[in-house]
Amino acid sequence: MTLADDYNIYIGSSTGAFKGVNLSKDKCIIKNIQNVKYITNKASVLALNWGNVEESELLIAYSGQKIKIYDTDFKNFNTNTDVSFGEGDIVGVSRYDECILTAVKSGDVKLWRYKTEPDQWTNFNVGPQLECMKHNKHSNIIATGGKENDLKLWDLNTTKNIFSAKNVKPDEFDLRRPVWVNGISFLPNSDKVAVCSKQGYVRVYDPKITTQRRPVLKVDIPDVALSCITTTNQSHYVIVGSTTGDMMAVDLRGKGKPCYKYKGFAGCVKDIACPLNENLILSVSLDRHFRVHDFHSKKLLRKDYMQSRLTSILVRSDFSLENETKKEEQEHSEEKGDSDEKYDPEHFEMNQVTRENYAESKTNKNTSDYDDESDIEIVDEIDNDEDKQDESEEDGEEEGEEEASENEYYTETDEDEKENEEDDGEGDEMFPLANSNKRKLSSSDAGKNKKSK
C-alpha cells in the first residue's frame, strides 16, 4: 500500500519535521515521514503544496530557500534543490507547466524547470516585503501581497500585472488605512479573491470589474491580527485565523460579518484547511496541536499533540472520513480470510457418513458429535440392523456372565475364608482393588480340584 492510501493529511513544523496523518472516524494515526536524524531547527517547513493533479507529489518549501519534492508512490524524496534567487525565505511554492514556481520575501518570483533546464528560468518582481503568494489551480494566475504591498494578480505566461488592488478610503479622521496582506485565497467557482490582513480585516476583490479596484466587500474585525485564510465547501464562507489563537468563520453574503468563532487555541493559528467533502475545519498552530472542528456546531472533535510547533497543513482533495472507514473495514475483512466467505461447493465438500466410518466411530470412546440433524437420521436408518445384532450379542454375554458367577468360588480353607472375609470387610472399604490379587477359578478348574481331594 502506498502512502497515497495511508495518509490523507500532511503537516509541516518549524523544526523541519514532516508528518503524515491518517484521520478517520475512529482513530488518528500520525507518523514522521522524514527521518528524525535529518531534522534541524535551521530547516523549518514554510509551505506545502501539491506538485501534480494526481496528488502524488508534494512540494515542500524549507527555510534557506530549499525545495524538496516528496513522491508518495515511491515513498522517498526524489528532489532536493535550492532556489538561490532573491533574498529572504520562501513565502509560496507551486507547480505550473512542469515548472516549479517560488516566491521569496524580497518579491522575486522564479519559474524554472529544475530537471531539463536548471540553468534557465523566468523571473519577475512583484514588490518588496512580500508575505504570501497563492497560485490559482488549473490556471496561469497568481496572487501576491505583503506589508504595504496590496493585492496584485499576475499572468505567468506574460509575467505581467493584470490587476492591482486599491486601498479603501481614509477613516473618519481622514487617516490612511495601513495595508498588510497576510493571506490570500481564491473563492471556488468564481474569479473573486479574498485576503486577510494583520490590520484586522477581510476583503474580497473582483478582478472582472475593471472600473473598481477597491474591494467589493470588506469586513472589519477590530483588535485581531489575522494570520491565515482559507475557503470552505460553501462558497459564501471563509475561515480565518489570528496570531492570538482565534479562529472564526466570516459570512460573505450581504455586507459580510463574522458569524462563528471556534475555541480551544493557545497560540497563533498558522494554517487552516477545509476538506471539500466534509463539514470540517482542520487547523495547526504554534501550540503544537492539530485540531479538528465541526463547521456548524463549532465543537472541537479532535485535538492531537504533535511535539513541535506546526506551520502548515495540506489535505487531499478526496478526503472523507467515510472513505477511510470503508477502507479499514475492507482491510479487516481481507485479514479474516475465508471465515467471512460464503459456502462454495467448489472449495468445500460435506463429510458423508458411511457404514465403515460410523462403525469406527462406535469403537472410539470419544466420538465426535454431529452438527447436522439430517446426518444423524441417515445414520440411524442405515444401521438399524447393526444395532439389533449388537443388542442380541450384549444380552448373550450378560447371561453367560451370570452363569459363570454362580460357579465361581475361592480355593481357600474355611478358616482362611473367615479371616479373609474379616480382612475383606475392612479392606474393601479403603482399598476396593485389594480383591484383585485373589485367584478366581472357572467351573472346569473347580471340578478338577474336587477329584484330587
Phi, psi and omega in degrees: 000134181275166177295337176300329178272334184282314189245137174245358178221141177232138186227138175246156184228170182286344178270001182092359180289138179237114190245147173249139183234132173248104184254127175225185182292326188262334187208169178221113181259127182235129180222149173278119179282317179275142180299136183295335181297330185263011180268127178225157179289343182279350182235070179278151179280124183256329183204150176230144176198159178281145182264349179205174182290326181288350181060039175259355177235140179243129174264123182239121179260125180251162173294153185086017178058045178250143179235133174235144177244122181254128179264116182284341179282317182262357173060046178204166175271110184268351181216137175218106186224164178249142177287312176051052180206132181074194182230147178094174181282166178285134179251353179190146180218144180200182180230133179213124176052050179060024178239154174268133180246123180226153176222138181244172187295334179288353179096005181273127178250130183237134179229113184211155175267104188287340183267307186275320183227071183291337182267357180240133181208169175243132182220153175202161184251135183249006179117153184284170177052049181285135181248332183204151174221129183233131179258129177284120184300145178057032180213168178257022184250135171236154177240139181228157177188161181190201180284120186052034178222091188289172185303135175221144175248139185230145175264121183288335180287321182253352183056032181250152178280125182252348177203136176228121182288152178246139183294155179290170181292158178300163182284189184293343177263011179062034177257142180292139178274128181291154181243129176207085180284122184241354179199142182227143178209133176275127180288139182291146178056035181199162175267001183286153181232133178250140179229154172237160187222153173289349176276359174087050176210157173237129182231146179239130181243147177239102183295341181293331180277095185288336182277350182231109179266348177282162183295144176277345178210137178220133180234118180268133175237090189293151176062026178226124177265107183283144185242335183203160181212147176208157178270167179240182176284359173246121192294341184262016176231145168228153179248132180235149175238160184236169179283348181258010177088029177252142174222131185213159175260141180242125178274122183267004179279146179065230179276350179081142179195151171287129187243319181241144175231131184250130187254174175112004183264150178233013180198180182298132175278112187271324183205151182224144176219140179236117178297150181284333186257001183225148175271062182235157175235118179255133184216155175229150184214173181285355176275014173071024182239143172255126187236150176232120178246150171277133187296315187273314183280345179067014181282146174276107184277329183205147179212115184237135179275131186249359173075349179216160181290123186270142185238333185207157180216146180220131184239142177292148183292333180263021181297131177202134179293326179293321179297319180294322179294320178296321178297318180295318179295321179294317178296322180294320179292325178292325179292328180295329178081227187280353184294331181264359182279153178282162180295130179235117183296340180287335184253338183236143178233135179282140178284124180263134182271127179240177180298319187291310183289334176289321177296321177294323180292332178293327182286334180279139179288316181266085180273148181276146179277148178265136180274333183262121182295329180297324178295321180295318179297320179298317180297318180297320180292322183290322192250026175297319180295319180294322179297319179296317179297318180297321181294318180294319178296319180295322178295320179295321179294321180295319178296319179296323180293324180294318178295319180294324182293330179289327184273349182282144173202166182267151184266010180281165176284174183295319180294316179297325181295321178297313179299318181294324179295320177295315179297321182293328180298319178283318186287330183293330180289316184270323183234086184293345180264007183294325181290353181290342179280345181285143181268127177259143181249145176281174182294325180291320179294324181296323178295320178297318181296324179294318180296320181295326179292000000 
